Structures are given as structure tokens and as C-alpha cells.
Amino acid sequence: MIDSHLHLQDPVLFDRLDKVLYEAREAGVDRMVVNGTTPDDWPLVSDLSQSIPEVSAFYGLHPWYVNEYPDGWQERLRYMLTKNPLAGVGEIGLDKWIPNRDWVRQQEAFLTQLGLAHELQRPATIHCLKAWGKLLECLDNSCFDGAFLLHSYSGPADLVNEFVERGSYFSISGYFFRQDKMAKLKVFELVPEDRLLLETDAPDMMPPKALIRKSIMRSESGMPANHPANLVGVYEAYSEWAGISLEETKTLMIQNFSAWHSR
């Protein structure tokens, strides 16, 4: 099974990495797309991809952190991507949900990273909250014409086709199978089957209790964190929702991942 988006470099997972990997493998997870978020974690993401066969690396400056890295990150990102010809660009994007963020700098960073993805012909993973119209505008104003993943898509139904036409894939996390998130899940009925992927976003986006196979406690808060092994619950829930077998879901995700990641 393929986890199209998670953060193994997060201390919650990394501090117990051997155990986490063992449990994920036991659950059947055999591919993990690990997304960087800042220049500080890119080297660790790189190390993970070089030492763990299941890991694919993506490097990017997340919109939450653009204020913390005003200069120099662009060339560091280029270096990381050039060093790893198989790496993608992510997690990048736009976010109006988080307060006290520099909106202009977010857009500048996003467009810069889209340009780099275009130049180096890499797939991208995009985070977006409450900025869907601006995201479309940025895509149209950039030279990027490759495949990109809108991870944990929570945008409006009427924009699905707009994103499909621009090369988008859409991932569903276990979080969307919560009873209070079923309206978000319904939007995925409009997504073409060949543009769907599944993810955990571990250690974030906790799924409902029925989908949890393994849990981790956050030491600083005592709250549970999402585990990559919970991907099996996401696969099972999606299969039931889509009316197909688990094996059919596995085959579909392999095909879709290959199409997204190879473009």
C-alpha cells in the first residue's frame, strides 16, 4: 500500500522510527512519500529516502513557515532536488486559515517552487486551505504544467474539474471518514477514479477510531498522533465507500501513484 503523504521526519515518528517502520511494514505499507516542510528538515528527509527503500522524498517550504526563512532557501531547495533526481517538490502551497501569515510571501514562495518543479520536471505536492481561487490563479500564472497532488483536498466541488484540467491528483486521508467530515468526502465523488490517491498525513490528521490500527502518544501534550500503519484503515474505508475490493483499491493506487510520480 502507498501512503501518498506523510512526515516521517516529524519527531513524533522519527524518535521511534524503527518501531514505526516495523509496524507500518507489518500493516502492508510498502511506499511512503515523505514531504519536507522547511530547509531544516530537508536533510533528514534526504537521509530517510537514502536509507529506507520505501521512502520517496519531496522537498519544499510549507506556507506556514515562509516568514521564518526569508532568504537563501531557494538555492538550498535547488541543491536538494538536483542531488536527488527522483525527489518531488512539496509540501508547498497557500494557506489563509492560519493567522498571522505573510500572504504576499506565501504567494512568492509558492510560485518560486512551482517554477523550480517545472524547470526540473518534478511532481509537486500542494497544501491549500481557504485559498482555492488564488491557487488556481497561481497555477495559471506559473509555467508549471506537470502533475501535482492536492493533498487532503478540502476545496469546493465546483473547482474539482478546474484542477483536473490543470493536471491535479487528489488525496483522501483517513480524517475525511469521520462522521463530521462526510460532506468533504462527498466531493471526491466528482474526482475521476484515475486521479485519486490515499494518505495518512501522519503524525497529523487522526482518522476516526474505527480506522486506527496503531497510535502514538505525543510526549509534550499526551494527545494521540497518527501512525503510518493506519493507512490500512484508510484503504479499507475507501474500498467500502467506493464499492470495490481492497485488492482493486491497491491496484488502482499503484497505477495512479505511478502516473503522478512519473510525470
C-alpha positions in Angstrom: 0.0 0.0 0.0 1.2 3.5 -0.8 1.0 6.4 1.6 1.0 9.4 -0.7 1.7 12.0 2.0 3.2 11.9 5.5 6.0 13.3 7.6 8.3 10.6 8.9 10.8 13.3 9.8 8.5 14.7 12.5 10.0 13.9 15.9 6.8 12.1 17.0 7.6 9.5 14.4 11.3 9.8 14.0 12.1 9.4 17.7 10.7 5.9 17.5 11.4 5.3 13.8 12.4 1.6 13.9 9.2 0.6 15.7 7.1 2.8 13.4 8.6 1.3 10.3 8.2 -2.2 11.6 4.5 -1.7 12.4 3.9 0.1 9.1 5.5 -2.8 7.2 3.6 -5.3 9.2 0.4 -3.5 8.2 1.3 -3.7 4.5 2.7 -0.2 3.8 5.4 -0.5 1.1 5.7 3.0 -0.2 5.8 6.3 1.7 6.0 9.8 0.2 7.8 11.9 2.9 7.3 15.6 2.5 9.7 18.2 3.9 8.4 21.5 5.2 11.4 23.7 5.9 15.1 23.8 4.9 15.9 22.4 8.4 14.1 19.1 7.8 15.2 18.6 4.1 18.5 16.8 5.1 16.6 14.4 7.3 14.1 13.7 4.6 17.0 13.0 2.3 18.6 10.7 4.8 15.3 8.8 5.1 15.0 8.3 1.4 18.5 7.1 1.1 18.3 4.6 4.0 14.8 3.3 3.7 13.8 1.7 0.4 10.1 2.5 0.8 10.6 6.3 1.2 10.2 8.8 -1.7 11.5 12.3 -0.8 9.8 15.6 -1.5 11.4 18.9 -0.5 9.5 22.1 -0.1 8.9 25.2 2.0 5.4 24.9 3.6 3.3 28.1 3.6 3.2 28.1 7.4 6.9 28.7 7.6 7.7 31.3 4.8 8.2 34.0 7.4 10.9 32.0 9.2 13.1 31.6 6.0 13.2 34.9 4.2 16.4 34.3 2.2 18.6 31.6 0.9 16.2 28.7 0.9 15.6 28.8 -2.9 19.2 27.8 -3.7 19.2 25.2 -1.0 16.0 23.7 -2.4 17.5 23.6 -5.9 20.6 21.8 -4.4 18.4 19.2 -2.7 16.4 18.5 -5.8 19.4 18.3 -8.0 21.1 16.0 -5.6 18.1 13.6 -5.7 16.8 13.3 -9.3 13.8 11.3 -8.1 12.6 13.8 -5.5 9.5 15.9 -5.9 8.6 19.4 -4.7 6.5 19.6 -1.6 4.9 20.4 0.7 4.2 23.7 -0.9 1.1 25.8 -1.2 -1.2 28.6 0.1 -3.0 28.9 3.4 -5.4 31.6 4.6 -6.6 29.5 7.5 -3.5 30.0 9.7 -3.5 33.6 11.2 -0.6 36.0 11.1 0.9 34.7 7.9 2.5 36.8 5.2 0.2 36.4 2.3 2.4 38.1 -0.3 5.4 36.0 0.8 3.3 32.8 0.6 2.5 33.5 -3.0 6.0 34.4 -3.9 7.4 31.2 -2.3 4.7 29.1 -4.0 5.3 30.5 -7.4 9.1 30.1 -7.0 8.7 26.5 -6.1 6.3 25.8 -8.9 8.8 27.3 -11.3 11.5 25.0 -9.9 9.3 22.0 -10.3 8.7 23.0 -13.9 12.4 23.6 -14.6 13.5 20.2 -13.1 10.4 18.4 -14.3 9.3 17.1 -10.9 5.9 16.3 -9.5 4.5 18.6 -6.7 2.5 18.2 -3.6 0.3 21.1 -2.7 -1.3 22.2 0.6 -4.2 24.6 0.3 -6.7 25.9 2.9 -9.2 28.7 2.2 -7.2 29.9 -0.9 -8.6 27.9 -3.7 -9.3 30.7 -6.2 -5.8 32.2 -5.6 -4.3 28.7 -6.1 -5.9 28.4 -9.5 -4.7 31.9 -10.3 -1.1 31.0 -9.3 -1.2 27.8 -11.3 -2.4 29.7 -14.4 0.3 32.4 -13.9 3.1 29.9 -13.5 4.9 27.9 -16.1 4.3 24.7 -14.2 2.4 22.2 -16.4 3.3 18.9 -14.6 1.3 16.6 -12.3 0.5 17.8 -8.8 -1.2 16.3 -5.8 -3.7 18.4 -3.8 -3.2 16.6 -0.5 -6.2 16.1 1.7 -8.3 18.1 -0.8 -10.9 20.2 1.1 -11.8 22.6 -1.6 -15.2 23.2 -3.2 -16.9 20.7 -5.5 -17.2 23.2 -8.3 -13.4 23.6 -8.7 -12.6 19.8 -9.0 -12.8 19.8 -12.7 -10.8 23.0 -12.9 -8.0 21.3 -11.0 -8.3 18.1 -13.0 -7.8 20.0 -16.3 -4.6 21.5 -14.8 -3.1 18.1 -14.0 -4.2 17.6 -10.4 -4.4 14.4 -8.4 -6.4 14.4 -5.1 -5.7 12.5 -2.0 -8.1 11.3 0.7 -6.9 11.0 4.3 -8.5 8.9 7.0 -9.6 12.1 8.6 -12.3 12.5 6.0 -14.0 9.3 7.1 -15.1 11.0 10.4 -18.8 11.4 10.6 -18.5 15.2 10.9 -16.4 15.3 7.7 -18.6 13.3 5.4 -19.5 16.4 3.4 -15.8 16.8 2.5 -15.7 13.1 1.4 -18.7 13.5 -0.9 -16.7 16.0 -3.0 -14.4 13.1 -4.0 -17.3 11.5 -5.9 -16.6 14.1 -8.6 -12.9 13.2 -8.8 -12.0 10.8 -11.7 -11.0 7.4 -10.4 -7.6 7.7 -12.1 -6.8 10.9 -10.2 -7.3 9.6 -6.6 -4.6 8.8 -4.0 -4.8 7.8 -0.4 -2.7 9.2 2.5 -2.3 9.3 6.3 -0.6 12.7 6.8 1.0 11.0 9.8 1.5 12.1 12.5 -1.4 14.6 11.8 -5.0 14.2 10.6 -6.1 11.5 13.1 -8.7 9.2 11.5 -11.8 8.0 13.3 -11.4 5.4 15.9 -12.6 2.6 13.6 -9.7 3.2 11.2 -7.0 3.3 13.9 -4.6 0.3 13.8 -1.7 1.8 15.8 -1.4 5.0 17.8 1.4 7.1 19.3 1.2 9.5 22.2 2.7 12.9 21.8 5.0 13.3 24.7 4.6 17.1 25.0 0.7 17.0 25.1 -0.2 13.4 25.8 -2.5 13.5 22.8 -2.6 10.7 20.3 -0.8 11.1 17.0 -1.5 9.4 13.7 0.6 6.3 12.7 1.6 5.3 9.1 0.1 1.8 9.9 -3.3 3.4 9.9 -3.1 3.5 6.1 -4.7 0.1 6.0 -7.7 1.5 7.7 -7.8 4.3 5.0 -7.6 1.7 2.3 -10.4 -0.4 3.8 -12.6 2.6 4.4 -12.1 3.9 0.8 -12.8 0.4 -0.6 -16.1 0.3 1.2 -17.0 3.8 0.3 -16.1 3.3 -3.4 -17.8 -0.1 -3.6 -14.7 -2.0 -4.7 -12.5 -4.7 -3.2 -9.4 -3.9 -1.2 -7.3 -5.6 -3.9 -8.9 -3.4 -6.5 -8.1 -0.3 -4.4 -4.4 -1.4 -4.1 -4.1 -1.9 -7.8 -5.8 1.5 -8.5 -3.4 3.3 -6.2 -0.4 1.7 -7.7 -1.5 2.9 -11.2 -2.4 6.4 -10.0 0.8 6.8 -8.0 2.9 5.7 -10.9 1.1 8.2 -13.2 1.5 11.1 -10.8 5.0 10.4 -9.7 6.5 9.7 -13.1 5.2 12.9 -14.8 
